[in-house]
Amino acid sequence: MVRPRTRPSAKVPDNPATDAPLPPTGSSSNGLNVMEEKIKGIEDKIEGIKLKMDEMDKKLNKLVNHMKMKEDVADQQARLGSELCKIRDLSDSDICRAIKALSTGMIR
């Protein structure tokens, strides 16, 4: 029986990203402090992002409410125009003046 030839195993190159040097002996608490500081920094950044998102949420809610109110006003103006068109004695210019007066609050 003939065995297949195998290549000699090649040495895997060192990866500096995964082969981080270990802290020197006796300074393990210093290494932990550095890691805790990094974690604290990340937590602070996440908290900042959360606050910005809360602000954006409030602004978006205001915008949505404003747009809803704007749609309601447009719907009411359209209904008013329809009702005014039903009145036969008014001309188109009279209808436009009446709508403008009502929308600006000139008529009480």
C-alpha positions as CSV (number, residue, x, y, z in Angstrom):
1,M,0.0,0.0,0.0
2,V,1.3,3.4,-1.0
3,R,0.9,6.3,1.4
4,P,0.2,9.7,-0.1
5,R,2.9,12.3,0.4
6,T,2.2,15.0,2.8
7,R,3.7,18.4,2.9
8,P,5.6,19.5,6.0
9,S,3.5,21.7,8.1
10,A,4.1,25.4,7.5
11,K,4.6,27.7,10.4
12,V,1.6,30.0,10.9
13,P,2.7,33.7,10.9
14,D,2.1,35.6,14.1
15,N,-1.0,37.8,14.2
16,P,-0.3,41.0,16.2
17,A,-4.0,41.6,16.6
18,T,-4.6,38.3,18.4
19,D,-1.2,37.8,20.0
20,A,-1.3,40.8,22.4
21,P,1.5,40.8,24.9
22,L,0.6,39.9,28.4
23,P,1.1,42.4,31.1
24,P,4.3,41.9,33.1
25,T,4.1,39.9,36.3
26,G,3.0,41.9,39.3
27,S,1.1,44.5,37.3
28,S,-2.1,42.5,36.7
29,S,-4.2,45.0,38.7
30,N,-2.8,47.8,36.5
31,G,-4.0,45.9,33.4
32,L,-7.4,45.5,34.9
33,N,-7.6,49.2,35.7
34,V,-6.8,50.0,32.1
35,M,-9.5,47.6,30.9
36,E,-12.0,49.0,33.4
37,E,-11.2,52.5,32.1
38,K,-11.8,51.4,28.5
39,I,-15.1,49.8,29.5
40,K,-16.1,52.9,31.4
41,G,-15.3,55.0,28.3
42,I,-17.5,52.8,26.1
43,E,-20.3,52.9,28.6
44,D,-20.1,56.7,28.6
45,K,-20.3,56.8,24.8
46,I,-23.3,54.5,24.8
47,E,-25.0,56.7,27.4
48,G,-24.3,59.8,25.2
49,I,-25.8,58.0,22.2
50,K,-28.9,57.1,24.3
51,L,-29.4,60.7,25.3
52,K,-29.1,61.9,21.7
53,M,-31.6,59.2,20.6
54,D,-34.1,60.4,23.3
55,E,-33.8,64.0,22.1
56,M,-34.4,62.8,18.5
57,D,-37.4,60.8,19.6
58,K,-39.0,63.9,21.2
59,K,-38.3,66.0,18.1
60,L,-39.8,63.3,15.8
61,N,-42.9,63.1,17.9
62,K,-43.3,66.9,17.7
63,L,-42.9,66.8,13.9
64,V,-45.4,64.0,13.6
65,N,-47.9,65.9,15.7
66,H,-47.4,69.0,13.7
67,M,-47.9,67.2,10.4
68,K,-51.1,65.6,11.8
69,M,-52.4,69.0,12.7
70,K,-51.5,70.4,9.3
71,E,-53.4,67.6,7.6
72,D,-56.5,68.3,9.8
73,V,-56.4,72.0,8.9
74,A,-56.1,71.1,5.2
75,D,-59.1,68.7,5.5
76,Q,-61.2,71.3,7.3
77,Q,-60.4,73.9,4.6
78,A,-61.3,71.5,1.9
79,R,-64.7,70.7,3.6
80,L,-65.3,74.4,4.1
81,G,-64.6,75.1,0.4
82,S,-67.0,72.4,-0.6
83,E,-69.7,73.8,1.6
84,L,-69.1,77.3,0.3
85,C,-69.3,76.1,-3.3
86,K,-72.8,74.8,-2.5
87,I,-74.0,78.3,-1.9
88,R,-75.0,79.5,-5.4
89,D,-74.9,83.2,-4.7
90,L,-71.1,83.4,-4.1
91,S,-68.6,83.9,-6.9
92,D,-65.2,82.1,-6.9
93,S,-63.5,85.3,-5.6
94,D,-66.0,85.6,-2.8
95,I,-65.3,82.0,-1.8
96,C,-61.6,82.6,-1.8
97,R,-61.9,85.7,0.3
98,A,-64.2,83.8,2.8
99,I,-61.7,80.9,3.1
100,K,-58.8,83.3,3.6
101,A,-60.8,85.3,6.2
102,L,-61.7,82.1,8.1
103,S,-58.2,80.7,7.9
104,T,-56.6,83.9,9.3
105,G,-59.2,84.3,12.0
106,M,-60.5,87.6,10.7
107,I,-64.1,86.5,11.1
108,R,-65.4,85.7,14.5
